[in-house]
Amino acid sequence: MEEDLNAAMRMLHTQGHAVRPYIRYGVLWFEIDGILATRQELQELADGVYSVTELRELVGRRRTEERGNP
């Protein structure tokens, strides 16, 4: 799993994205161009499941849900 994450981070770096690990409330997140993403989201982004724009939208929906707004 760690090798996959490192490979995903390297790939995103080569594409020009800023990626760094970030710990928030004791949970490992990855900051990708200013977006906090989960391990799974990082891997899926690297795998081409969605684009950075789609990740931004996903994170926006997650924030809305965390706040309890519809």
MOVENFEN-V302709 format. One record per residue. N is the residue number from 0. RES is the residue in one letter. PHI is phi as a letter, one per 30 degrees, with the letter a starting at -180 (NA if undefined). PSI is psi in whole degrees, -180 to 180 (* if undefined). NEAR is the number of other C-alpha atoms within 8 Angstrom. Layout:
N_RES_PHI_PSI_NEAR, N_RES_PHI_PSI_NEAR
This chain:
0_M_NA_-45_4, 1_E_d_-38_5, 2_E_d_-40_6, 3_D_d_-42_8, 4_L_d_-43_11, 5_N_d_-41_8, 6_A_d_-41_8, 7_A_d_-43_12, 8_M_d_-43_12, 9_R_d_-44_8, 10_M_d_-44_9, 11_L_d_-37_12, 12_H_e_-44_10, 13_T_d_-23_7, 14_Q_d_-1_6, 15_G_j_9_6, 16_H_d_145_9, 17_A_d_122_10, 18_V_b_131_11, 19_R_a_147_8, 20_P_d_149_8, 21_Y_b_129_8, 22_I_c_125_8, 23_R_b_119_7, 24_Y_h_39_4, 25_G_i_7_5, 26_V_c_136_6, 27_L_d_122_10, 28_W_b_171_12, 29_F_b_126_14, 30_E_d_118_13, 31_I_c_109_11, 32_D_h_41_7, 33_G_i_3_6, 34_I_c_131_9, 35_L_d_120_9, 36_A_b_152_12, 37_T_d_171_9, 38_R_e_-45_10, 39_Q_d_-43_7, 40_E_d_-39_9, 41_L_e_-48_13, 42_Q_d_-43_11, 43_E_d_-37_10, 44_L_d_-46_12, 45_A_d_-33_11, 46_D_d_-6_7, 47_G_i_15_7, 48_V_d_-38_7, 49_Y_b_167_8, 50_S_c_173_8, 51_V_d_-38_7, 52_T_d_-44_6, 53_E_d_-35_8, 54_L_d_-42_11, 55_R_e_-43_9, 56_E_d_-42_8, 57_L_d_-45_8, 58_V_d_-39_11, 59_G_d_-42_8, 60_R_d_-39_8, 61_R_d_-43_8, 62_R_d_-42_8, 63_T_d_-45_10, 64_E_d_-38_9, 65_E_d_-33_7, 66_R_d_-11_6, 67_G_i_15_6, 68_N_c_148_6, 69_P_d_*_4
